[in-house]
Amino acid sequence: MNGVEALSQQAIKDWARADHGHGRLDAPAVEATLDNPLCGDRVHVGVRVEAGLIARFAQETRGCLLCRAAASLLGQRAPGMSAAQVEEAAAALAALLASGTEPPAHWAELGMFAPARGHPSRHKCALLPFRALRQAFDTASATR
């Protein structure tokens, strides 16, 4: 399997297809929308934060398989996370993409993005949903 084919491995396809957390919250506390102008990815997240943890999370993502898989992963994993846990997951993914660092065991799913390591232009695709969630969390913290 060449490098480009590896970017669409079955795990990434499955996560993208599952589209966990897809939709919009009726009354989100905060929302964030980020774009990747180089490839056209767009992620919109809505978050309700209670007691410092994500109580509700929804995402609408238009983009490549990498971006949609990352958003779906967050759709499943984000509820119950703190800002520090969001940052830890984003940092683990960034390290995996930059240097091949293995993700922590409790974020083993991030390993599916390892084939993107050899494609620096695709790193932003996988990281965009994490950046949108961090931005929403930052907004929620600033409005308190």
Phi, psi and omega in degrees: 000124180282174185301318181291318178298324181297334180292343179244037178300163188300321180299318179294318177300316182297315179295318180297317180293324181297324175050046179303138176077010183295137176129194178233146175283145178300316182220074180290148175289319179216156177224156175213141176230128178232147178239152169247097186296340181289327183236355177090004177296143175218130179235129173241126176238146172236136187222140168243122182251130177227130180054036176080005180237153177288114178272323179219144181216137173218152180218146168234121187232131173240120180169196182286173180302319181299314181295315181293323178294318179295318179295320178294320177301315177293324177302327178274321190265337188296318181303129182096352182276150173264171177300320180296323179289324175298314180297318179299315180295317179297318180294321179296318178293317179299319179293320178299315182290322184282319188225002180081013179300131179296139177289158176298154184304324182282358173232039183302332181301334179299337179303336180297339181273000181305322179298339179285348182306319181281005182231077185307329180292344181264352180301317181298329180299312181288328183276341186303314178297324177294319178295320179296318179294317177299319179297317178296319179295319178298318179296317180298319180293322183288336183273359178277000000 
